[in-house]
Amino acid sequence: MTSFDLTGKLALVTGSRRGIGHAIARAYLIAGARVVLNCPDADRLEPAAAELRTLSAPGNVLTSAFDVTDEAAVEAAVAELTAEHGCPDILVNNAGIQIRGPLTEIPVADWRKVVDVDLTSAFIVGRTVARGMVARGSGKIINVCSVQNHLVRPTTAPYAAAKSGLGGLTRSMCAEWARSGVQVNGLAPGYLDTDLNASLVGDAEFSAWITSRTPAGRWGEVEDVTGPAVWLASAASDFVNGQVVYVDGGLTAVI
Ligand SMILES: NC(=O)c1ccc[n+]([C@@H]2O[C@H](COP(=O)([O-])OP(=O)(O)OC[C@H]3O[C@@H](n4cnc5c(N)ncnc54)[C@H](OP(=O)(O)O)[C@@H]3O)[C@@H](O)[C@H]2O)c1
């Protein structure tokens, strides 16, 4: 099992104050890594960091507040992190939002916001961190995609377009950086019970439909994605590159 061990690794997980990102950061910490929590607001990060500091040596939990869509802020934060702790060994581009609405009505500003946070951010944060990874000759990047890379439903066009694009960006990053020892993969969760889906979890009709539509017969929990996230961050996946791994209870496999 040593190839799954993350001892000595530094992992930056964007959007890790709560939800999937927080669960992945927790799993990396337990697997031995030092983790860097992120969200746009430093004060709001502290309770999330304090919770994780109870699980490990306090110095193993760092914070870096920046907006993943703000190129200047990203570059400053990554430069500061790298100067103090070295270039991250692992980057999880996890920060994401959802704005639902009919395609004929959705404001262009909302479209741009979703594409910015869910796709352009991975380009900005990914290439900023990758410069250091390429120079070092090693690194792991995990882009948190979605079953909507593949499947869509009405009212989620900006999100589906952004997440589909993230699959293409994942393959492009692989094409450019694989020879430099960097593995870039997508992790695509199915329907998980997080704040992002609060309105759907609370909708009994939708919840019954998604439960019946998912072969596993249930909503996913954030813990369902942590094992695959550790695998993709570890040496155990060193020859896996440019792939999107679906963790969806079978949703994309079965009509
Ligand atoms: N839940 C699902 O079923 C599901 C399925 C497939 C894929 N995903 C993807 O998984 C990722 C995490 O989703 P989640 O369900 O855990 O969502 P969530 O609970 O809403 O958490 C989203 C996180 O992203 C952060 N964030 C949002 N905009 C940001 C920005 N501009 N800069 C930095 N951080 C930002 C949020 O910060 P604050 O806490 O400060 O708001 C929050 O910590 C997203 O990419 C989502 O698309 C989720």
The ligand as an ORCA input file, in Angstrom:
! r2SCAN-3c Opt
* xyz 0 1
  N     -21.984     17.892     -5.468
  C     -22.036     17.184     -6.568
  O     -22.939     16.357     -6.758
  C     -20.996     17.339     -7.631
  C     -21.017     16.425     -8.694
  C     -20.063     16.551     -9.687
  C     -19.105     17.537     -9.612
  N     -19.103     18.403     -8.571
  C     -18.052     19.401     -8.541
  O     -17.309     19.264     -7.358
  C     -16.763     20.528     -6.988
  C     -17.137     20.827     -5.549
  O     -18.547     20.834     -5.447
  P     -19.318     20.767     -4.052
  O     -20.543     19.995     -4.301
  O     -18.398     20.360     -2.959
  O     -19.724     22.313     -3.918
  P     -19.881     23.270     -2.640
  O     -20.216     22.471     -1.434
  O     -20.793     24.346     -3.085
  O     -18.387     23.847     -2.442
  C     -17.804     24.627     -3.451
  C     -16.492     25.188     -2.941
  O     -15.913     25.991     -3.989
  C     -15.528     27.254     -3.451
  N     -15.534     28.295     -4.467
  C     -16.565     28.735     -5.232
  N     -16.170     29.735     -6.020
  C     -14.851     29.948     -5.755
  C     -13.881     30.855     -6.238
  N     -14.187     31.765     -7.186
  N     -12.619     30.794     -5.753
  C     -12.294     29.865     -4.794
  N     -13.185     28.977     -4.298
  C     -14.444     29.022     -4.767
  C     -16.557     27.519     -2.365
  O     -16.066     28.503     -1.473
  P     -17.021     29.052     -0.257
  O     -17.136     27.912      0.668
  O     -16.266     30.198      0.307
  O     -18.324     29.439     -0.896
  C     -16.690     26.120     -1.738
  O     -15.682     25.896     -0.781
  C     -17.318     21.535     -8.001
  O     -16.381     21.729     -9.032
  C     -18.550     20.838     -8.545
  O     -18.901     21.262     -9.820
  C     -20.029     18.331     -7.573
*
